[in-house]
Amino acid sequence: MSRTSALLFGLFACACSRQFPTTQMVAVAEPAAKVSCAADADCGSQQLCVDRMCYDVAGTVCSGAPIHFKTNSAAIDRRNRAELNQLAACLRSNRDVHATLAGNADERGNADYNRDLAQRRADATAGYLEAAGVPSERLSTVTYGTDDPLCTSHAGDCWRQNRRVDIAANNAGKSIKNKATTDDDTKSGVRIDGTGNGTDNGSPLGK
């Protein structure tokens, strides 16, 4: 095998091994009137363009449970994909709805690193939804680091709950704030806590 052939084979194998989101996991029903389409915008409300044909989408709700992450990771777990696919389908078929993705981390680790890790988690979630067909302009991200815990116990169960991205849907043009956010403590998408430096137990690694 020549060097060029080996390189092409390697690139092909790499591309095939990548896992992309798909909306095929979302339940759709064939409408009474068949309408061809090239994009979701060609279809009516509560419809998606699938295989160049408009299909009805019923029972989808543009909200979801938090997306959880492993320790020190911003990778989307395969267990979250079905729910994210359903959310993507809902956002695609409700074009006046936007979503805010709020990244969080558990209490362990350096505050600045945890804010960055939480942002990467929010960005990863947004990237997945974009790959599933949601326009990027309808997604916004914010990082709260360790400043908005769901659970305050200092234990593994609690930390698992706090390693998450919260998803909130809202109508276009309406602002949305996390439950722990005030008008004064959010600057440029980063929540600032009362001390100005967040939780820091001296560890250089975020969780």
C-alpha positions in Angstrom: 0.0 0.0 0.0 1.4 3.4 -1.0 1.9 6.2 1.5 -0.9 8.2 -0.1 -3.3 5.2 0.0 -2.4 4.5 3.6 -3.0 8.2 4.5 -6.4 8.2 2.8 -7.4 4.9 4.5 -6.4 6.4 7.8 -8.4 9.5 7.3 -11.4 7.4 6.2 -11.2 5.2 9.2 -10.9 8.2 11.5 -14.0 9.8 10.0 -16.0 6.6 10.2 -15.1 6.2 13.9 -16.5 9.6 14.9 -19.9 9.6 16.4 -22.3 12.3 15.3 -25.7 13.2 16.7 -28.7 12.1 14.9 -32.4 13.1 15.1 -33.5 9.7 13.9 -34.0 8.7 17.5 -36.9 11.2 17.8 -40.4 10.0 17.1 -41.9 11.6 14.0 -45.1 10.9 12.2 -45.9 11.2 8.5 -48.3 14.1 8.0 -51.6 13.9 6.2 -50.3 16.1 3.4 -46.8 15.3 2.1 -44.6 18.3 1.6 -41.0 18.1 0.3 -38.3 20.1 1.9 -34.6 21.0 1.9 -34.5 22.4 5.5 -36.6 22.7 8.6 -37.6 26.2 7.5 -39.5 24.7 4.6 -41.9 22.9 7.0 -44.6 24.0 9.2 -44.7 24.6 12.9 -44.1 21.4 14.9 -42.5 19.8 11.9 -39.0 18.6 10.9 -37.4 18.1 7.5 -36.3 14.4 7.5 -35.0 12.8 4.3 -36.3 15.7 2.3 -39.9 15.3 3.6 -41.7 17.2 6.3 -42.8 15.1 9.3 -44.9 16.0 12.3 -43.2 16.0 15.7 -45.5 15.6 18.6 -45.1 15.5 22.4 -41.6 17.1 22.5 -40.9 19.6 25.3 -38.0 22.1 24.9 -36.5 21.4 28.2 -34.6 18.6 29.8 -32.9 17.2 32.9 -29.4 18.4 33.5 -26.6 16.8 31.4 -24.1 15.2 33.8 -20.4 14.7 33.3 -17.6 12.6 34.6 -15.0 14.0 36.9 -12.7 16.6 35.2 -14.4 15.9 31.8 -16.5 17.9 29.3 -17.3 14.9 27.1 -20.9 14.2 26.3 -21.8 10.8 27.8 -23.7 8.4 25.4 -26.4 8.1 28.0 -27.3 11.7 27.4 -27.6 11.5 23.6 -31.2 10.4 23.3 -32.4 13.2 25.5 -30.2 15.8 23.6 -31.6 14.5 20.3 -35.1 15.0 21.5 -34.3 18.5 22.7 -32.7 19.3 19.3 -35.8 18.1 17.5 -38.0 20.3 19.7 -35.8 23.3 19.1 -35.7 22.7 15.4 -39.5 22.4 15.2 -40.2 25.4 17.5 -38.2 28.1 15.8 -39.2 30.9 18.3 -37.6 29.1 21.2 -34.0 29.6 22.3 -32.0 27.7 24.9 -29.6 28.8 27.6 -27.0 26.2 28.6 -25.5 26.8 32.1 -22.2 24.9 32.9 -21.4 23.8 36.4 -18.7 22.0 38.3 -18.4 20.4 41.7 -16.7 22.1 44.6 -13.3 20.5 44.3 -10.4 22.3 42.6 -9.3 25.7 41.6 -12.1 28.3 41.0 -10.8 29.7 37.7 -10.2 26.2 36.3 -13.7 25.1 37.4 -15.2 28.1 35.6 -13.3 27.1 32.5 -14.3 23.5 32.8 -18.0 24.4 33.3 -17.8 26.6 30.2 -16.4 23.8 28.2 -19.2 21.6 29.4 -21.8 24.2 28.2 -19.9 24.5 24.9 -19.8 20.8 24.4 -23.6 20.6 24.9 -24.2 23.5 22.5 -21.9 21.9 20.0 -23.9 18.6 20.1 -27.2 20.5 19.6 -25.7 22.4 16.7 -24.5 19.2 15.1 -28.1 17.9 15.5 -29.4 20.8 13.5 -30.1 23.6 16.0 -28.8 27.0 14.7 -26.0 28.4 16.9 -27.8 31.8 17.2 -30.6 30.1 19.2 -28.2 28.7 21.8 -26.4 30.7 24.5 -24.0 29.4 27.1 -23.0 30.6 30.6 -20.6 29.3 33.2 -21.3 29.2 36.9 -18.3 27.1 37.9 -18.9 26.0 41.5 -21.2 28.9 42.4 -24.6 27.3 41.7 -24.6 23.8 43.4 -27.7 21.6 43.4 -26.3 19.8 46.4 -24.1 21.1 49.2 -22.9 17.9 50.9 -19.2 17.2 50.6 -19.5 13.7 49.2 -19.3 11.9 45.9 -23.1 11.6 45.3 -23.4 15.3 45.7 -20.4 16.1 43.4 -22.0 13.9 40.7 -25.2 16.1 40.8 -23.1 19.3 40.5 -21.1 18.2 37.5 -23.7 19.3 35.0 -25.2 21.6 32.4 -28.6 23.0 33.1 -30.8 23.5 30.1 -33.5 26.2 30.1 -35.7 27.1 27.1 -37.2 30.5 26.5 -39.0 32.5 23.9 -36.9 34.6 21.5 -36.1 38.0 22.9 -36.7 37.1 26.6 -33.7 37.0 28.9 -33.2 34.1 31.2 -31.3 33.8 34.4 -30.1 31.0 36.6 -31.8 30.6 39.9 -28.7 31.8 41.7 -28.0 34.8 39.4 -28.8 38.4 40.1 -28.6 41.4 37.8 -25.3 42.5 39.4 -23.4 39.3 39.6 -23.2 38.1 35.9 -20.5 39.7 33.8 -19.8 38.6 30.2 -21.3 35.1 30.8 -19.3 34.4 34.0 -21.0 34.4 37.3 -19.0 36.2 40.0 -19.5 35.0 43.5 -19.5 37.1 46.6 -15.8 36.8 47.3 -14.8 37.4 43.7 -12.7 34.2 43.5 -15.1 31.3 44.0 -14.3 28.0 45.8 -10.7 27.0 46.0 -9.4 24.2 48.1 -5.9 24.5 46.7 -6.1 21.8 44.1 -5.1 22.8 40.6 -7.5 20.4 38.9 -11.2 21.2 38.3 -13.9 18.7 38.9 
